[in-house]
Amino acid sequence: MASQQARNGAFMAVAAMCSVQLGAAIAVGLIDDIGSVGAAWLRLFWAAVLLVIIVRPRPSSFTRRSLLAAVLLGVVTAGITVLFMMAVERIPLGTASALEFLGPLGVAVLHGNGRDRFIWPGLAALGVVLLTEPWAGAVDPVGVGLALAAGLCWGAYILLTQRVGDEIHGLGGLAVSMPVAALVASIAAGPAVLGQMTPQLWLVGIGLALLLPVIPFVLELLALRRLTAAAFGTLMSLEPAFAMVMGWLILHQIPALLGVIGIAAVVIAGVGAARSGDRHQSHAAVDLARDG
Protein backbone atom coordinates (compact mmCIF):
# COMPACT_ATOMS: atom_id res chain seq x y z
CA MET A 1 0.00 0.00 0.00
CA ALA A 2 1.31 3.41 -0.91
CA SER A 3 2.18 5.64 2.02
CA GLN A 4 0.30 8.84 2.75
CA GLN A 5 3.29 10.79 1.43
CA ALA A 6 3.11 8.97 -1.93
CA ARG A 7 -0.67 9.43 -2.17
CA ASN A 8 -0.38 13.15 -1.47
CA GLY A 9 2.36 13.45 -4.07
CA ALA A 10 0.26 11.59 -6.64
CA PHE A 11 -2.76 13.84 -6.02
CA MET A 12 -0.59 16.93 -6.45
CA ALA A 13 0.86 15.59 -9.71
CA VAL A 14 -2.60 14.83 -11.17
CA ALA A 15 -3.92 18.26 -10.16
CA ALA A 16 -0.87 19.84 -11.80
CA MET A 17 -1.55 17.99 -15.05
CA CYS A 18 -5.17 19.15 -15.15
CA SER A 19 -4.09 22.73 -14.62
CA VAL A 20 -1.32 22.48 -17.25
CA GLN A 21 -3.53 21.15 -20.01
CA LEU A 22 -6.42 23.50 -19.29
CA GLY A 23 -4.03 26.45 -19.36
CA ALA A 24 -2.34 25.19 -22.53
CA ALA A 25 -5.66 24.78 -24.33
CA ILE A 26 -6.73 28.31 -23.40
CA ALA A 27 -3.32 29.73 -24.32
CA VAL A 28 -3.61 28.34 -27.85
CA GLY A 29 -6.30 30.97 -28.39
CA LEU A 30 -3.71 33.71 -27.83
CA ILE A 31 -1.47 32.59 -30.68
CA ASP A 32 -3.44 34.54 -33.29
CA ASP A 33 -3.05 37.73 -31.22
CA ILE A 34 0.57 37.66 -30.04
CA GLY A 35 2.10 34.54 -31.59
CA SER A 36 3.20 31.31 -29.93
CA VAL A 37 6.34 32.78 -28.34
CA GLY A 38 4.39 35.82 -27.17
CA ALA A 39 1.77 33.59 -25.53
CA ALA A 40 4.53 31.70 -23.72
CA TRP A 41 6.22 34.94 -22.67
CA LEU A 42 2.98 36.43 -21.28
CA ARG A 43 2.40 33.46 -19.00
CA LEU A 44 5.97 33.39 -17.75
CA PHE A 45 6.08 37.16 -17.19
CA TRP A 46 3.05 37.15 -14.92
CA ALA A 47 4.16 33.95 -13.22
CA ALA A 48 7.47 35.60 -12.34
CA VAL A 49 5.74 38.72 -11.00
CA LEU A 50 3.28 36.72 -8.89
CA LEU A 51 5.90 34.39 -7.41
CA VAL A 52 8.30 37.19 -6.50
CA ILE A 53 5.48 39.11 -4.77
CA ILE A 54 4.15 36.05 -2.94
CA VAL A 55 7.42 34.35 -1.97
CA ARG A 56 9.84 37.30 -1.68
CA PRO A 57 13.01 35.17 -1.87
CA ARG A 58 15.94 36.08 0.36
CA PRO A 59 19.52 35.88 -0.94
CA SER A 60 20.61 34.32 2.36
CA SER A 61 18.45 31.27 1.56
CA PHE A 62 20.68 30.25 -1.33
CA THR A 63 24.09 28.72 -1.65
CA ARG A 64 26.07 29.14 -4.85
CA ARG A 65 25.13 25.58 -5.86
CA SER A 66 21.42 25.97 -5.13
CA LEU A 67 21.28 29.33 -6.92
CA LEU A 68 22.90 27.81 -10.01
CA ALA A 69 20.36 24.96 -9.94
CA ALA A 70 17.49 27.46 -9.72
CA VAL A 71 18.86 29.47 -12.64
CA LEU A 72 19.25 26.34 -14.76
CA LEU A 73 15.70 25.37 -13.81
CA GLY A 74 14.54 28.74 -15.10
CA VAL A 75 16.27 28.19 -18.44
CA VAL A 76 14.68 24.78 -19.00
CA THR A 77 11.31 26.12 -17.80
CA ALA A 78 11.46 28.72 -20.55
CA GLY A 79 12.45 25.98 -22.98
CA ILE A 80 9.45 23.84 -22.08
CA THR A 81 7.00 26.72 -22.33
CA VAL A 82 8.26 28.39 -25.51
CA LEU A 83 8.98 25.21 -27.46
CA PHE A 84 5.67 23.61 -26.54
CA MET A 85 3.66 26.67 -27.57
CA MET A 86 5.54 26.76 -30.87
CA ALA A 87 4.68 23.07 -31.32
CA VAL A 88 0.93 23.42 -30.65
CA GLU A 89 0.84 26.20 -33.23
CA ARG A 90 1.63 23.49 -35.79
CA ILE A 91 0.26 20.20 -34.42
CA PRO A 92 -2.73 19.17 -32.22
CA LEU A 93 -2.45 19.61 -28.46
CA GLY A 94 -2.76 15.89 -27.71
CA THR A 95 -0.07 14.96 -30.24
CA ALA A 96 2.31 17.64 -28.95
CA SER A 97 1.78 16.52 -25.36
CA ALA A 98 2.39 12.85 -26.20
CA LEU A 99 5.64 13.72 -27.99
CA GLU A 100 6.72 16.02 -25.18
CA PHE A 101 6.05 13.25 -22.67
CA LEU A 102 8.93 11.23 -24.08
CA GLY A 103 11.15 13.41 -21.84
CA PRO A 104 9.56 12.27 -18.55
CA LEU A 105 9.38 8.74 -19.96
CA GLY A 106 13.13 8.82 -20.44
CA VAL A 107 13.54 9.91 -16.81
CA ALA A 108 11.30 7.03 -15.68
CA VAL A 109 13.31 4.51 -17.72
CA LEU A 110 16.69 5.76 -16.52
CA HIS A 111 15.70 6.01 -12.86
CA GLY A 112 13.26 3.12 -12.60
CA ASN A 113 13.94 -0.38 -11.32
CA GLY A 114 13.89 -3.69 -13.18
CA ARG A 115 15.13 -4.73 -16.58
CA ASP A 116 11.63 -4.83 -18.08
CA ARG A 117 11.51 -1.04 -18.03
CA PHE A 118 13.59 -1.03 -21.21
CA ILE A 119 10.66 -2.61 -23.06
CA TRP A 120 8.56 0.52 -22.71
CA PRO A 121 10.51 2.90 -24.96
CA GLY A 122 9.65 0.57 -27.87
CA LEU A 123 5.96 0.83 -27.06
CA ALA A 124 6.28 4.60 -26.78
CA ALA A 125 8.02 4.70 -30.16
CA LEU A 126 5.13 2.73 -31.68
CA GLY A 127 2.72 5.26 -30.17
CA VAL A 128 4.66 8.14 -31.68
CA VAL A 129 4.58 6.49 -35.12
CA LEU A 130 0.79 6.05 -34.87
CA LEU A 131 0.40 9.65 -33.74
CA THR A 132 2.51 11.21 -36.46
CA GLU A 133 1.65 8.80 -39.31
CA PRO A 134 4.89 9.49 -41.21
CA TRP A 135 3.64 7.47 -44.20
CA ALA A 136 0.84 10.00 -44.71
CA GLY A 137 2.87 13.17 -44.14
CA ALA A 138 -0.08 14.53 -42.17
CA VAL A 139 1.84 15.97 -39.22
CA ASP A 140 4.13 18.99 -39.50
CA PRO A 141 7.71 17.69 -38.95
CA VAL A 142 8.81 21.02 -37.51
CA GLY A 143 6.01 20.80 -34.93
CA VAL A 144 7.13 17.27 -34.08
CA GLY A 145 10.73 18.44 -33.62
CA LEU A 146 9.65 21.32 -31.38
CA ALA A 147 7.56 19.01 -29.20
CA LEU A 148 10.48 16.58 -28.86
CA ALA A 149 12.79 19.46 -27.91
CA ALA A 150 10.26 20.50 -25.27
CA GLY A 151 10.35 16.91 -24.03
CA LEU A 152 14.12 17.10 -23.54
CA CYS A 153 13.63 20.25 -21.49
CA TRP A 154 10.88 18.55 -19.49
CA GLY A 155 13.17 15.66 -18.57
CA ALA A 156 15.81 18.12 -17.37
CA TYR A 157 13.09 20.09 -15.56
CA ILE A 158 12.06 17.04 -13.52
CA LEU A 159 15.59 16.38 -12.32
CA LEU A 160 16.38 20.04 -11.64
CA THR A 161 13.09 20.63 -9.82
CA GLN A 162 13.85 17.72 -7.53
CA ARG A 163 17.31 19.12 -6.79
CA VAL A 164 15.98 22.64 -6.19
CA GLY A 165 13.21 21.29 -3.97
CA ASP A 166 15.75 19.40 -1.87
CA GLU A 167 18.26 22.23 -1.50
CA ILE A 168 16.02 25.29 -1.11
CA HIS A 169 13.41 25.51 1.62
CA GLY A 170 9.88 26.49 0.62
CA LEU A 171 9.16 28.01 -2.77
CA GLY A 172 12.25 30.19 -2.94
CA GLY A 173 13.68 28.18 -5.80
CA LEU A 174 10.64 28.84 -7.98
CA ALA A 175 10.76 32.53 -7.11
CA VAL A 176 14.22 32.61 -8.69
CA SER A 177 13.71 30.18 -11.57
CA MET A 178 10.53 31.83 -12.85
CA PRO A 179 12.04 35.33 -13.32
CA VAL A 180 14.94 33.66 -15.13
CA ALA A 181 12.42 31.84 -17.36
CA ALA A 182 10.59 35.12 -18.02
CA LEU A 183 13.88 36.80 -18.96
CA VAL A 184 14.78 34.02 -21.41
CA ALA A 185 11.28 34.15 -22.91
CA SER A 186 11.52 37.95 -23.19
CA ILE A 187 14.70 37.60 -25.23
CA ALA A 188 12.99 35.03 -27.47
CA ALA A 189 9.82 37.11 -27.92
CA GLY A 190 11.62 40.39 -28.53
CA PRO A 191 10.33 43.93 -27.91
CA ALA A 192 7.77 43.70 -30.73
CA VAL A 193 5.40 41.67 -28.56
CA LEU A 194 4.81 44.66 -26.25
CA GLY A 195 3.27 46.59 -29.12
CA GLN A 196 0.74 43.80 -29.63
CA MET A 197 -0.47 43.77 -26.05
CA THR A 198 -3.88 45.13 -25.03
CA PRO A 199 -5.35 45.64 -21.52
CA GLN A 200 -7.52 42.55 -22.07
CA LEU A 201 -4.51 40.42 -22.98
CA TRP A 202 -2.64 41.58 -19.87
CA LEU A 203 -5.58 40.46 -17.71
CA VAL A 204 -5.91 37.13 -19.51
CA GLY A 205 -2.20 36.63 -18.93
CA ILE A 206 -2.67 36.79 -15.15
CA GLY A 207 -5.24 34.00 -15.23
CA LEU A 208 -3.11 31.88 -17.53
CA ALA A 209 -0.05 32.41 -15.35
CA LEU A 210 -1.96 30.92 -12.43
CA LEU A 211 -3.18 27.93 -14.46
CA LEU A 212 0.15 27.48 -16.20
CA PRO A 213 2.77 27.65 -14.78
CA VAL A 214 2.29 28.94 -11.17
CA ILE A 215 -0.18 26.38 -9.79
CA PRO A 216 1.20 23.29 -11.58
CA PHE A 217 4.86 24.17 -11.01
CA VAL A 218 4.24 24.67 -7.29
CA LEU A 219 2.29 21.39 -7.13
CA GLU A 220 5.02 19.58 -9.06
CA LEU A 221 7.72 20.95 -6.78
CA LEU A 222 5.80 19.70 -3.74
CA ALA A 223 5.05 16.36 -5.43
CA LEU A 224 8.71 15.79 -6.27
CA ARG A 225 9.53 16.19 -2.58
CA ARG A 226 7.28 13.20 -1.89
CA LEU A 227 7.96 10.95 -4.89
CA THR A 228 10.91 9.45 -6.69
CA ALA A 229 11.76 10.93 -10.08
CA ALA A 230 10.66 7.59 -11.59
CA ALA A 231 7.28 7.66 -9.82
CA PHE A 232 6.70 11.26 -10.86
CA GLY A 233 7.60 10.42 -14.46
CA THR A 234 5.13 7.52 -14.32
CA LEU A 235 2.29 9.75 -13.15
CA MET A 236 3.11 12.22 -15.88
CA SER A 237 2.21 9.47 -18.36
CA LEU A 238 -1.40 10.57 -17.96
CA GLU A 239 -0.60 14.02 -19.36
CA PRO A 240 -1.15 13.14 -23.05
CA ALA A 241 -4.58 11.75 -22.20
CA PHE A 242 -5.52 14.96 -20.38
CA ALA A 243 -4.20 16.96 -23.33
CA MET A 244 -6.29 14.96 -25.79
CA VAL A 245 -9.44 15.54 -23.72
CA MET A 246 -8.77 19.28 -23.35
CA GLY A 247 -7.97 19.59 -27.04
CA TRP A 248 -11.25 17.89 -27.86
CA LEU A 249 -13.41 19.85 -25.39
CA ILE A 250 -11.89 23.33 -25.76
CA LEU A 251 -10.16 23.38 -29.15
CA HIS A 252 -12.48 20.91 -30.93
CA GLN A 253 -9.47 18.86 -32.06
CA ILE A 254 -11.08 15.48 -32.63
CA PRO A 255 -8.37 12.80 -32.80
CA ALA A 256 -8.40 10.02 -35.39
CA LEU A 257 -8.58 6.40 -34.22
CA LEU A 258 -4.86 5.83 -34.86
CA GLY A 259 -4.09 8.97 -32.86
CA VAL A 260 -6.10 7.69 -29.89
CA ILE A 261 -4.30 4.34 -30.07
CA GLY A 262 -0.96 6.17 -30.30
CA ILE A 263 -1.66 8.29 -27.24
CA ALA A 264 -2.82 5.17 -25.36
CA ALA A 265 0.45 3.43 -26.26
CA VAL A 266 2.49 6.36 -24.92
CA VAL A 267 0.43 6.41 -21.71
CA ILE A 268 0.83 2.66 -21.18
CA ALA A 269 4.56 2.94 -21.85
CA GLY A 270 4.84 5.63 -19.20
CA VAL A 271 2.89 3.62 -16.64
CA GLY A 272 4.98 0.53 -17.34
CA ALA A 273 8.35 2.28 -17.32
CA ALA A 274 8.27 2.81 -13.58
CA ARG A 275 5.68 2.42 -10.89
CA SER A 276 5.05 4.20 -7.61
CA GLY A 277 7.53 4.83 -4.84
CA ASP A 278 8.46 7.24 -2.06
CA ARG A 279 11.63 9.21 -2.08
CA HIS A 280 14.14 8.82 0.70
CA GLN A 281 13.53 12.10 2.44
CA SER A 282 16.19 14.72 2.06
CA HIS A 283 16.86 17.28 4.75
CA ALA A 284 14.74 19.84 2.89
CA ALA A 285 11.83 17.42 2.63
CA VAL A 286 12.10 16.58 6.32
CA ASP A 287 12.08 20.28 7.20
CA LEU A 288 9.01 20.83 5.00
CA ALA A 289 7.14 17.97 6.68
CA ARG A 290 8.11 19.29 10.11
CA ASP A 291 6.87 22.79 9.26
CA GLY A 292 3.65 21.42 7.73
C-alpha angles and dihedrals in degrees: 000000000000115000122245089255091057093046092051090048091050092050091050092050093051092047089050091053093051091051093046096052095042090051092045092051092050092045091057086070090063094059093085090054105042106002130250095286091046091052090051092047093050092055094046093046094056092040089056093048093048095047094048091050094045100040103028095197119220121220090222089065092067135074120202089258095048092046091052090050091051092050092049089048088055092053094052090043089058089047093054094047100043097040093046093050090049088051096051088051086067107027136032119281094243093050093048091049093049091051092045090051091067085083095062089039089058090051090051092050095047095045101033128098129246133041093255090073089080089067092068100068087063091055090047090051090053089051091051091051091051091047097049099034094205091188090064098042088221098136123069106248092209090055089050091051092049092050091050090050089051087052091056089052090048092054090051089045092058093053095042093046090054091050093047091047091053097046103038122057118230121346097320092113092058091047087061100037095050096056088048089052090049091050092051091047090048090056090049094047095044128206093291092079091067090063090056095054123107130187089255092053091050090055093046088051092060092055092046091048089058093048093041123043111351101057098037095042091051091047091047092049090052092044092052089056088061102037139052117252087248093053091047091049089051093053090048087063087085091062097088090053091052089047092052091051093047091046090052097045100039106022097030090232101157109197122223119241093257089051092053091049090048093052090047090053091052091048093049090047090053093048091048097045093071135350133211127308144149123245121240098253116253122210090262092052091048090051091050092051091048092051092045 
